[in-house]
Amino acid sequence: MLGKNMTIIGGSGGMGKVFGRLFQKYGFEITLFARNKEKLIQTAIGLNMEYSLDLEECVKKADVIMVSIPITSTPQMIKKIAPLMKRDAILFDITSLKTLVYSIMQELCSKYPINCLSLHPMFGPGIKDMNNYVMISIKIGGTNNYNLLIEELFAIFQSEGLLIITTTPEEHDKTMALTLAVPHMVNILYLTLLKQSGIPLNDLTKFTGTTFLLQKVFAESIIQREMEMFGEIQMENPEFYKILDLFEGVVSKYKTMIQSKDKNAFNKTFQEGLEYSREDNHFKNSYKYFYEFMKILKK
Ligand SMILES: NC(=O)c1ccc[n+]([C@@H]2O[C@H](COP(=O)([O-])OP(=O)(O)OC[C@H]3O[C@@H](n4cnc5c(N)ncnc54)[C@H](OP(=O)(O)O)[C@@H]3O)[C@@H](O)[C@H]2O)c1
């Protein structure tokens, strides 16, 4: 049976707090670990949890360890703590890229009697209710009790309404290049492009109705998020480099098409986008949703 002593490494961060609250609700005794003492103490007091500045001590006592630190620090941290862990304990990370973490965990769980799992919640620290949100899972392996323990852990997530989908690290990183890195890039570039005009956004907004306004608000919500993580999601994923090459080609072709006033090419490009999205589940109601969002913005 799953022990209730849990350590969250990166416990003073956005996602550490979200998962701390979640596990606390299910009776776990939680110890938060991070480097900045003041922030850690403040978080621990606010959440009514224990804290520790001694990594070895809080790793050794834990039945479940969650690693919730930046993407580039996660592999080293996992390597460091695995040899210190209790027999049969669970180690899971929630970092946003998986290929490297997966190969390290695979090696560690064959070397030490621990259980490794790699998760990626498809939501951020702003979440209020997890119902119907997705948690991507990559099972790695461990002791004879692996399946039993992981099922217990999953039961907690499922009680919150989380939808668990399983994948491979390769598929995960390929998909994240498209579903995270691309929308982040497009919105960063949208603001970068508008900024070149030298016209303040408030002034531009006076001359707009719908599309610009909605896109602007979306971009503004992105640009207020976790800069370090957004950079890592793009820079640390080789799958995204391939998309950048593709993007360069698409933009260059688009430029030629517009400057040569090639209406056939434009219609073909537009039509292909339409065909691609037609089968999407949101397609039928997209225009309706658009005006629902507008209602909020026009209040
Ligand atoms: N934010 C999201 O929307 C989201 C969604 C899904 C997955 N994730 C993943 O969740 C992880 C955490 O993201 P977050 O948004 O919670 O980040 P965050 O708010 O920046 O928190 C990071 C936490 O890790 C600690 N930390 C940083 N470097 C560390 C190190 N080298 N050793 C020990 N502790 C360290 C920080 O405290 P100190 O600096 O004081 O040590 C802090 O407690 C990332 O891997 C990210 O990819 C994030």
Ligand as a Chemical Component Dictionary entry (heavy atoms), coordinates in Angstrom:
data_LIG
# 
_chem_comp.id                   LIG 
_chem_comp.type                 NON-POLYMER 
_chem_comp.pdbx_formal_charge   0 
_chem_comp.three_letter_code    LIG 
# 
loop_
_chem_comp_atom.comp_id 
_chem_comp_atom.atom_id 
_chem_comp_atom.alt_atom_id 
_chem_comp_atom.type_symbol 
_chem_comp_atom.charge 
_chem_comp_atom.model_Cartn_x 
_chem_comp_atom.model_Cartn_y 
_chem_comp_atom.model_Cartn_z 
_chem_comp_atom.pdbx_ordinal 
LIG N1  N1  N 0  3.877  26.044 -14.814 1  
LIG C1  C1  C 0  3.229  25.267 -15.638 2  
LIG O1  O1  O 0  2.275  25.666 -16.332 3  
LIG C2  C2  C 0  3.626  23.808 -15.740 4  
LIG C3  C3  C 0  2.728  22.887 -16.315 5  
LIG C4  C4  C 0  3.123  21.554 -16.423 6  
LIG C5  C5  C 0  4.379  21.163 -16.006 7  
LIG N2  N2  N 1  5.236  22.086 -15.481 8  
LIG C6  C6  C 0  6.565  21.638 -15.048 9  
LIG O2  O2  O 0  6.605  21.740 -13.641 10 
LIG C7  C7  C 0  7.935  22.041 -13.208 11 
LIG C8  C8  C 0  7.870  23.201 -12.232 12 
LIG O3  O3  O 0  7.280  24.305 -12.853 13 
LIG P1  P1  P 0  6.731  25.559 -12.005 14 
LIG O4  O4  O 0  5.945  26.370 -12.966 15 
LIG O5  O5  O -1 6.121  25.091 -10.755 16 
LIG O6  O6  O 0  8.110  26.297 -11.692 17 
LIG P2  P2  P 0  8.396  27.421 -10.580 18 
LIG O7  O7  O 0  7.139  28.073 -10.139 19 
LIG O8  O8  O 0  9.504  28.248 -11.119 20 
LIG O9  O9  O 0  8.950  26.586 -9.336  21 
LIG C9  C9  C 0  10.175 25.928 -9.369  22 
LIG C10 C10 C 0  10.453 25.374 -7.991  23 
LIG O10 O10 O 0  11.664 24.633 -8.033  24 
LIG C11 C11 C 0  12.626 25.175 -7.111  25 
LIG N3  N3  N 0  13.926 24.993 -7.765  26 
LIG C12 C12 C 0  14.373 25.601 -8.883  27 
LIG N4  N4  N 0  15.569 25.108 -9.240  28 
LIG C13 C13 C 0  15.872 24.170 -8.315  29 
LIG C14 C14 C 0  16.991 23.306 -8.130  30 
LIG N5  N5  N 0  18.024 23.316 -8.981  31 
LIG N6  N6  N 0  16.991 22.480 -7.069  32 
LIG C15 C15 C 0  15.947 22.465 -6.204  33 
LIG N7  N7  N 0  14.864 23.254 -6.318  34 
LIG C16 C16 C 0  14.831 24.085 -7.375  35 
LIG C17 C17 C 0  12.187 26.621 -6.897  36 
LIG O11 O11 O 0  12.581 27.155 -5.643  37 
LIG P3  P3  P 0  14.085 27.692 -5.390  38 
LIG O12 O12 O 0  14.454 28.506 -6.594  39 
LIG O13 O13 O 0  13.957 28.449 -4.113  40 
LIG O14 O14 O 0  14.937 26.474 -5.252  41 
LIG C18 C18 C 0  10.663 26.429 -6.913  42 
LIG O15 O15 O 0  10.240 25.907 -5.672  43 
LIG C19 C19 C 0  8.756  22.313 -14.476 44 
LIG O16 O16 O 0  9.535  21.186 -14.767 45 
LIG C20 C20 C 0  7.708  22.531 -15.548 46 
LIG O17 O17 O 0  8.176  22.129 -16.815 47 
LIG C21 C21 C 0  4.890  23.391 -15.322 48 
# 
loop_
_chem_comp_bond.comp_id 
_chem_comp_bond.atom_id_1 
_chem_comp_bond.atom_id_2 
_chem_comp_bond.value_order 
_chem_comp_bond.pdbx_ordinal 
LIG N1  C1  SING 1  
LIG C1  O1  DOUB 2  
LIG C1  C2  SING 3  
LIG C2  C3  SING 4  
LIG C2  C21 DOUB 5  
LIG C3  C4  DOUB 6  
LIG C4  C5  SING 7  
LIG C5  N2  DOUB 8  
LIG N2  C6  SING 9  
LIG N2  C21 SING 10 
LIG C6  O2  SING 11 
LIG C6  C20 SING 12 
LIG O2  C7  SING 13 
LIG C7  C8  SING 14 
LIG C7  C19 SING 15 
LIG C8  O3  SING 16 
LIG O3  P1  SING 17 
LIG P1  O4  DOUB 18 
LIG P1  O5  SING 19 
LIG P1  O6  SING 20 
LIG O6  P2  SING 21 
LIG P2  O7  DOUB 22 
LIG P2  O8  SING 23 
LIG P2  O9  SING 24 
LIG O9  C9  SING 25 
LIG C9  C10 SING 26 
LIG C10 O10 SING 27 
LIG C10 C18 SING 28 
LIG O10 C11 SING 29 
LIG C11 N3  SING 30 
LIG C11 C17 SING 31 
LIG N3  C12 SING 32 
LIG N3  C16 SING 33 
LIG C12 N4  DOUB 34 
LIG N4  C13 SING 35 
LIG C13 C14 SING 36 
LIG C13 C16 DOUB 37 
LIG C14 N5  SING 38 
LIG C14 N6  DOUB 39 
LIG N6  C15 SING 40 
LIG C15 N7  DOUB 41 
LIG N7  C16 SING 42 
LIG C17 O11 SING 43 
LIG C17 C18 SING 44 
LIG O11 P3  SING 45 
LIG P3  O12 DOUB 46 
LIG P3  O13 SING 47 
LIG P3  O14 SING 48 
LIG C18 O15 SING 49 
LIG C19 O16 SING 50 
LIG C19 C20 SING 51 
LIG C20 O17 SING 52 
# 
